[in-house]
Amino acid sequence: MAVSAAFFYLFSAIAIASAVMVIASRNPVHSVLFLILTFFNAAGLFLLLGAEFLAMILVVVYVGAVAVLFLFVVMMLDIDFAELREGILQYAPFGMVVGLILFTELALVVGAWGLAPEITQVIAAPAPSAAAQVSNTEALGQILYTRYIYFFQMAGLVLLVAMIGAIVLTLRHKEGVKRQSISEQNARTPATAVEVRKVKPGQGI
């Protein structure tokens, strides 16, 4: 128990510190690196809670794809951040109002928060049924691919359509670029595929 508590405080402290550095760093590349560190520590907290599937998804999806994509975009785009900060003071009053509203909401939530007496009696079983002794990841797989298989497939189709739509909207054809045409290739015949020319000696085509 003491070891788990020590790791919890370690992961929590590093996650909070790195999250603060994400918004406090002046260099955007450093902010993305601190964001990756925050994701790793959040994954460690999920492991302590017994949610290994969420920890794996956090590392694979957010660290392996989203955060790395942010890093490459920030490094590849030559953005003049000094120019972006020039007009920041004119938006300071609006930002202070929004921050005050968020702080008030957080204070109300924390002030009204309480632990239900029956919550200590509830044990969240990672399996679909209490009798099945399976891991958290296997239990999620059984639920997704049995009870919610149609919703899972529909979500996949929605993502596929969104990806195809994004590709179609951003596709731009350039003039003078040769492209493969499957229909023209299948319609070719020996008469159209081969052209015979008589070349005289000493002359080219």
RODO-2510 file (C-alpha; in nm, 4 decimals, decimal comma):
residues 205
     n   res          X          Y          Z
     1     m     0,0000     0,0000     0,0000
     2     a     0,2816     0,2381     0,0861
     3     v     0,4536     0,1663    -0,2468
     4     s     0,1333     0,2362    -0,4419
     5     a     0,0812     0,5617    -0,2519
     6     a     0,4404     0,6652    -0,3184
     7     f     0,4030     0,6014    -0,6924
     8     f     0,0692     0,7833    -0,6915
     9     y     0,2204     1,0957    -0,5381
    10     l     0,5214     1,0705    -0,7698
    11     f     0,3146     1,0433    -1,0867
    12     s     0,0711     1,3099    -0,9673
    13     a     0,3429     1,5598    -0,8780
    14     i     0,5258     1,5159    -1,2085
    15     a     0,1981     1,5326    -1,4051
    16     i     0,0907     1,8559    -1,2353
    17     a     0,4337     2,0138    -1,2724
    18     s     0,4631     1,9200    -1,6402
    19     a     0,1053     2,0381    -1,7067
    20     v     0,1933     2,3768    -1,5582
    21     m     0,5061     2,3913    -1,7738
    22     v     0,2963     2,3218    -2,0848
    23     i     0,1316     2,6630    -2,0507
    24     a     0,4281     2,8375    -1,8879
    25     s     0,6990     2,7491    -2,1409
    26     r     0,7866     3,0178    -2,3901
    27     n     0,9144     2,7701    -2,6466
    28     p     0,6274     2,5766    -2,8128
    29     v     0,8519     2,2749    -2,8722
    30     h     0,9208     2,2557    -2,4990
    31     s     0,5467     2,2818    -2,4339
    32     v     0,4784     1,9791    -2,6525
    33     l     0,7551     1,7817    -2,4816
    34     f     0,6083     1,8647    -2,1406
    35     l     0,2687     1,7579    -2,2751
    36     i     0,4134     1,4184    -2,3691
    37     l     0,5580     1,3877    -2,0180
    38     t     0,2139     1,4668    -1,8746
    39     f     0,0570     1,1916    -2,0846
    40     f     0,3125     0,9377    -1,9642
    41     n     0,2479     1,0192    -1,5995
    42     a    -0,1283     1,0089    -1,6538
    43     a    -0,0805     0,6616    -1,8039
    44     g     0,1079     0,5613    -1,4894
    45     l    -0,1862     0,6782    -1,2794
    46     f    -0,4227     0,4688    -1,4921
    47     l    -0,2013     0,1666    -1,4331
    48     l    -0,2241     0,2211    -1,0584
    49     l    -0,6037     0,2264    -1,0922
    50     g    -0,6012    -0,1065    -1,2767
    51     a    -0,7105     0,0455    -1,6087
    52     e    -0,4279    -0,0853    -1,8247
    53     f    -0,6328    -0,0433    -2,1423
    54     l    -0,6736     0,3312    -2,0868
    55     a    -0,3032     0,3612    -2,0070
    56     m    -0,2118     0,1843    -2,3308
    57     i    -0,4525     0,3978    -2,5356
    58     l    -0,3146     0,7148    -2,3768
    59     v     0,0411     0,6227    -2,4711
    60     v    -0,0303     0,4814    -2,8168
    61     v    -0,2857     0,7367    -2,9378
    62     y    -0,1992     1,0604    -2,7620
    63     v     0,1768     1,0240    -2,7217
    64     g     0,2393     0,8174    -3,0327
    65     a     0,0166     1,0155    -3,2674
    66     v    -0,1361     1,3385    -3,1428
    67     a     0,1528     1,4808    -2,9393
    68     v     0,4151     1,3768    -3,1939
    69     l     0,2021     1,5333    -3,4684
    70     f     0,1842     1,8563    -3,2696
    71     l     0,5608     1,8479    -3,2262
    72     f     0,6293     1,8007    -3,5969
    73     v     0,3786     2,0702    -3,6932
    74     v     0,5335     2,3195    -3,4512
    75     m     0,8846     2,2367    -3,5711
    76     m     0,7979     2,2393    -3,9422
    77     l     0,5914     2,5600    -3,9415
    78     d     0,8134     2,8629    -3,9136
    79     i     0,5801     3,0631    -3,6908
    80     d     0,6880     3,4021    -3,5633
    81     f     0,5658     3,3780    -3,2037
    82     a     0,7021     3,7218    -3,1183
    83     e     0,4642     3,8713    -3,3726
    84     l     0,1738     3,6702    -3,2305
    85     r     0,2382     3,8064    -2,8802
    86     e     0,2295     4,1694    -2,9902
    87     g    -0,1489     4,2113    -2,9572
    88     i    -0,1972     3,9895    -2,6543
    89     l    -0,2540     4,2755    -2,4095
    90     q    -0,5743     4,3881    -2,5797
    91     y    -0,7314     4,0483    -2,5075
    92     a    -0,6183     4,0415    -2,1431
    93     p    -0,9471     4,1775    -1,9947
    94     f    -1,1531     3,9184    -2,1814
    95     g    -0,9150     3,6434    -2,0695
    96     m    -0,9397     3,7585    -1,7096
    97     v    -1,3215     3,7466    -1,7240
    98     v    -1,3168     3,3941    -1,8675
    99     g    -1,0602     3,2847    -1,6081
   100     l    -1,2731     3,4305    -1,3267
   101     i    -1,5790     3,2421    -1,4520
   102     l    -1,3859     2,9147    -1,4702
   103     f    -1,2385     2,9682    -1,1234
   104     t    -1,5863     3,0352    -0,9825
   105     e    -1,7216     2,7187    -1,1412
   106     l    -1,4336     2,5121    -1,0032
   107     a    -1,4864     2,6621    -0,6575
   108     l    -1,8556     2,5732    -0,6681
   109     v    -1,7806     2,2176    -0,7799
   110     v    -1,5146     2,1626    -0,5128
   111     g    -1,7299     2,3240    -0,2449
   112     a    -2,0307     2,1062    -0,3239
   113     w    -1,8273     1,7877    -0,3666
   114     g    -1,8848     1,5084    -0,1190
   115     l    -1,8177     1,1381    -0,0905
   116     a    -2,1293     0,9237    -0,0981
   117     p    -2,1468     0,6833     0,1985
   118     e    -2,2296     0,3862    -0,0235
   119     i    -1,9421     0,4429    -0,2656
   120     t    -1,7025     0,2468    -0,0467
   121     q    -1,9287    -0,0577    -0,0761
   122     v    -1,9220    -0,0532    -0,4554
   123     i    -1,6475    -0,2594    -0,6166
   124     a    -1,6088    -0,1954    -0,9899
   125     a    -1,5483    -0,5350    -1,1476
   126     p    -1,3431    -0,5188    -1,4700
   127     a    -1,5308    -0,8174    -1,6154
   128     p    -1,8754    -0,8151    -1,7837
   129     s    -1,9955    -1,0482    -1,5110
   130     a    -1,8753    -1,1007    -1,1602
   131     a    -1,8136    -1,4704    -1,2214
   132     a    -1,5818    -1,4161    -1,5184
   133     q    -1,2196    -1,3722    -1,4154
   134     v    -1,0767    -1,1797    -1,7094
   135     s    -0,8557    -0,8759    -1,7407
   136     n    -0,9817    -0,5256    -1,7992
   137     t    -0,8734    -0,5232    -2,1634
   138     e    -1,0357    -0,8606    -2,2359
   139     a    -1,3571    -0,7494    -2,0678
   140     l    -1,3732    -0,4344    -2,2811
   141     g    -1,3103    -0,6426    -2,5914
   142     q    -1,5922    -0,8803    -2,5045
   143     i    -1,8333    -0,5920    -2,4509
   144     l    -1,7326    -0,3993    -2,7651
   145     y    -1,7414    -0,6986    -2,9994
   146     t    -2,0592    -0,8588    -2,8623
   147     r    -2,3096    -0,6190    -2,7089
   148     y    -2,1994    -0,3024    -2,8899
   149     i    -2,0603    -0,4513    -3,2110
   150     y    -2,3008    -0,2588    -3,4389
   151     f    -2,2284     0,0743    -3,2691
   152     f    -1,8574    -0,0027    -3,2912
   153     q    -1,8826    -0,0703    -3,6654
   154     m    -2,0906     0,2432    -3,7178
   155     a    -1,8279     0,4519    -3,5389
   156     g    -1,5622     0,3014    -3,7659
   157     l    -1,7669     0,3867    -4,0767
   158     v    -1,8159     0,7451    -3,9564
   159     l    -1,4396     0,7846    -3,9074
   160     l    -1,3737     0,6288    -4,2500
   161     v    -1,6167     0,8677    -4,4213
   162     a    -1,4622     1,1620    -4,2365
   163     m    -1,1132     1,0585    -4,3469
   164     i    -1,2202     1,0163    -4,7112
   165     g    -1,4018     1,3502    -4,7015
   166     a    -1,0949     1,5277    -4,5655
   167     i    -0,8784     1,3757    -4,8392
   168     v    -1,1256     1,4716    -5,1136
   169     l    -1,1637     1,8284    -4,9861
   170     t    -0,7896     1,8886    -4,9620
   171     l    -0,6899     1,7103    -5,2849
   172     r    -0,5592     1,9436    -5,5501
   173     h    -0,4679     1,8224    -5,8993
   174     k    -0,1613     1,9835    -6,0540
   175     e    -0,1333     2,0453    -6,4244
   176     g     0,1231     1,8497    -6,6224
   177     v     0,1511     1,5618    -6,3721
   178     k     0,1067     1,2112    -6,5101
   179     r    -0,1357     0,9957    -6,3118
   180     q    -0,2358     0,6353    -6,3300
   181     s    -0,5725     0,5612    -6,4922
   182     i    -0,6912     0,2078    -6,4196
   183     s    -0,9775     0,2236    -6,6702
   184     e    -0,7491     0,3320    -6,9542
   185     q    -0,4981     0,0601    -6,8706
   186     n    -0,7659    -0,2096    -6,8706
   187     a    -0,9075    -0,0842    -7,2025
   188     r    -0,5744    -0,1040    -7,3837
   189     t    -0,5417    -0,3387    -7,6812
   190     p    -0,2324    -0,4507    -7,8730
   191     a    -0,3228    -0,2070    -8,1486
   192     t    -0,3223     0,0904    -7,9119
   193     a    -0,0447    -0,0295    -7,6820
   194     v     0,2237    -0,0843    -7,9487
   195     e     0,3192     0,1665    -8,2135
   196     v     0,5525     0,0534    -8,4905
   197     r     0,7597     0,3143    -8,6712
   198     k     1,0126     0,2793    -8,9474
   199     v     1,3350     0,4539    -8,8622
   200     k     1,5754     0,5384    -9,1403
   201     p     1,9478     0,4773    -9,0842
   202     g     2,1132     0,7695    -8,9140
   203     q     1,7859     0,9319    -8,8095
   204     g     1,5878     0,9263    -8,4867
   205     i     1,2197     0,9153    -8,4207
***
